[in-house]
Amino acid sequence: MTKMHCKAMLMAPLLTLLYGCQPDAPAQQAVPAPVVSAVAATAQAPAAAQVAAAKPETKPEAPAAAGAVERALAQKHGCFACHMIEKKLVGPSWNEIAAKYRGQKGAEATLISKVAKGGRGTWGATPMPPNSPKVGEADIKTLVRYILSLK
């Protein structure tokens, strides 16, 4: 028996059960009883079991993209209203900030202070408004560490 003929023999009873359709060709109607009962049992199984059986095994989720948590935190606190990661907006880009402070001793503490208390004059006439206490100290540290990690 060919694969095509076997598929036709299996599909006919399934279509009959699901849609009430009858096959056109007489050869397709002659399906062995074990096949019909197996198809009928499958069609009557709970939908969840059918879906679970048809679903391939899933792999565990991949870790979040680098910086995704920090970007979500910046979005939550409104940082992107004035800053972008790669381009200047109102304030300097985070990449510019990272480049300016890269390798400087005490850079992290300096930036944490500027973000918390605000600042003026480092990047031009537009001041950096204070973000503390609206933004918590832990969030400010997380954001500054992320900015300094940028290349």
Backbone torsions as a table, in degrees:
resi	resn	phi	psi	omega
1	MET	NA	137.6	-178.5
2	THR	-81.2	161.9	178.8
3	LYS	-60.5	-39.8	-178.8
4	MET	-62.7	-42.2	-179.8
5	HIS	-66.1	-39.2	178.4
6	CYS	-64.0	-41.9	178.4
7	LYS	-62.6	-41.7	-179.8
8	ALA	-63.9	-38.7	179.8
9	MET	-67.0	-33.4	-179.6
10	LEU	-80.3	-34.5	-175.7
11	MET	-75.4	-33.6	-176.3
12	ALA	-57.4	-52.3	179.7
13	PRO	-65.5	-33.6	179.0
14	LEU	-64.6	-45.6	177.1
15	LEU	-62.3	-40.4	178.5
16	THR	-61.3	-44.3	-179.0
17	LEU	-67.7	-43.9	-174.9
18	LEU	-78.3	-41.8	-171.5
19	TYR	-119.2	-6.0	-177.7
20	GLY	75.5	15.6	-179.1
21	CYS	-82.7	146.2	175.3
22	GLN	-110.7	136.3	178.2
23	PRO	-66.2	150.6	-177.9
24	ASP	-80.3	-40.5	-174.1
25	ALA	-85.7	133.6	179.5
26	PRO	-60.8	-31.7	-179.2
27	ALA	-63.9	-30.1	-179.8
28	GLN	-75.5	-19.6	-177.8
29	GLN	-78.9	-22.6	-177.2
30	ALA	-85.8	81.0	-179.4
31	VAL	-108.3	132.6	179.6
32	PRO	-58.0	145.9	-177.2
33	ALA	-56.7	-40.7	179.3
34	PRO	-61.4	-35.8	180.0
35	VAL	-68.0	-43.5	179.9
36	VAL	-62.1	-44.2	-178.7
37	SER	-68.1	-34.6	177.9
38	ALA	-67.4	-42.5	178.4
39	VAL	-65.9	-41.5	179.2
40	ALA	-63.3	-40.7	179.2
41	ALA	-65.0	-39.2	178.6
42	THR	-65.8	-42.1	-178.3
43	ALA	-66.5	-27.4	-178.7
44	GLN	-91.2	-6.5	179.5
45	ALA	-66.9	152.5	178.9
46	PRO	-58.2	146.7	-177.0
47	ALA	-59.0	-38.8	-178.8
48	ALA	-62.7	-39.0	179.4
49	ALA	-66.8	-38.2	178.5
50	GLN	-64.8	-44.1	-179.5
51	VAL	-64.5	-44.4	-179.4
52	ALA	-63.0	-38.6	-179.3
53	ALA	-69.4	-33.9	-177.8
54	ALA	-81.8	-20.7	-176.5
55	LYS	-75.2	130.1	175.0
56	PRO	-70.6	160.6	179.0
57	GLU	-60.7	137.9	179.3
58	THR	-99.3	145.3	177.9
59	LYS	-90.1	155.1	176.7
60	PRO	-59.5	149.6	-179.1
61	GLU	-61.1	142.9	177.3
62	ALA	-72.3	150.8	178.2
63	PRO	-60.7	152.4	-178.9
64	ALA	-59.0	149.0	179.2
65	ALA	-59.3	145.6	-178.9
66	ALA	-56.5	127.4	178.0
67	GLY	86.9	-3.3	-177.6
68	ALA	-63.0	-41.3	179.7
69	VAL	-65.1	-44.3	-179.0
70	GLU	-66.3	-38.8	177.8
71	ARG	-65.7	-39.0	177.0
72	ALA	-64.4	-39.0	177.5
73	LEU	-63.9	-43.4	178.0
74	ALA	-63.8	-39.5	177.6
75	GLN	-63.3	-45.2	-179.5
76	LYS	-58.4	-40.3	-175.6
77	HIS	-93.3	3.5	174.8
78	GLY	80.0	17.0	-179.2
79	CYS	-61.2	-34.1	-175.7
80	PHE	-77.8	1.5	172.6
81	ALA	-71.2	-29.0	-178.2
82	CYS	-118.1	-22.5	-174.6
83	HIS	-123.4	149.0	168.5
84	MET	-122.7	163.3	-178.6
85	ILE	-74.6	-42.5	-172.4
86	GLU	-108.1	-15.6	-176.8
87	LYS	-132.8	151.3	175.8
88	LYS	-68.9	139.9	174.6
89	LEU	-120.8	-107.7	171.7
90	VAL	-82.4	-46.1	176.4
91	GLY	-104.7	178.7	-178.6
92	PRO	-67.0	156.6	175.1
93	SER	-69.5	156.0	178.4
94	TRP	-66.0	-30.6	176.9
95	ASN	-65.5	-38.0	177.3
96	GLU	-65.0	-41.8	179.4
97	ILE	-62.5	-46.2	179.7
98	ALA	-59.5	-42.7	-179.2
99	ALA	-65.9	-41.4	-178.1
100	LYS	-64.9	-39.4	-174.6
101	TYR	-97.5	-3.9	-177.9
102	ARG	-57.2	126.7	176.3
103	GLY	81.5	-5.2	179.9
104	GLN	-79.7	135.2	176.5
105	LYS	-69.5	133.5	178.5
106	GLY	78.1	11.5	-178.2
107	ALA	-61.0	-42.6	-178.4
108	GLU	-60.8	-48.6	-179.9
109	ALA	-62.9	-40.1	179.2
110	THR	-61.5	-47.6	-178.6
111	LEU	-69.1	-37.8	177.1
112	ILE	-59.3	-43.9	178.8
113	SER	-63.2	-44.2	-179.4
114	LYS	-64.5	-40.1	179.4
115	VAL	-68.5	-42.4	-178.2
116	ALA	-70.5	-48.2	-172.8
117	LYS	-96.7	-15.2	-175.1
118	GLY	91.2	172.7	-179.4
119	GLY	-165.5	170.8	-177.3
120	ARG	-154.4	142.4	170.7
121	GLY	92.5	-20.5	-177.8
122	THR	-68.1	-38.3	-175.7
123	TRP	-118.4	16.3	-179.8
124	GLY	124.9	-165.1	-173.7
125	ALA	-76.8	-23.0	-177.4
126	THR	-74.3	121.9	-178.1
127	PRO	-79.3	154.0	171.5
128	MET	-91.3	117.5	-179.2
129	PRO	-71.2	155.1	177.2
130	PRO	-68.9	144.0	-179.2
131	ASN	-114.3	-7.6	178.9
132	SER	-99.8	139.4	10.0
133	PRO	-92.2	0.7	-179.7
134	LYS	-54.4	-43.3	177.2
135	VAL	-104.1	125.8	-177.8
136	GLY	-65.6	156.1	-178.4
137	GLU	-59.5	-40.5	-179.4
138	ALA	-64.1	-40.1	178.8
139	ASP	-67.6	-40.3	177.9
140	ILE	-61.6	-44.6	179.0
141	LYS	-61.6	-43.3	179.8
142	THR	-60.9	-44.8	-179.1
143	LEU	-66.6	-43.6	179.8
144	VAL	-63.4	-43.5	179.1
145	ARG	-62.0	-37.9	177.6
146	TYR	-65.3	-46.1	-180.0
147	ILE	-58.7	-45.4	-178.9
148	LEU	-68.3	-18.5	179.2
149	SER	-82.5	-13.3	-177.1
150	LEU	-69.4	146.0	-179.4
151	LYS	-107.1	NA	NA
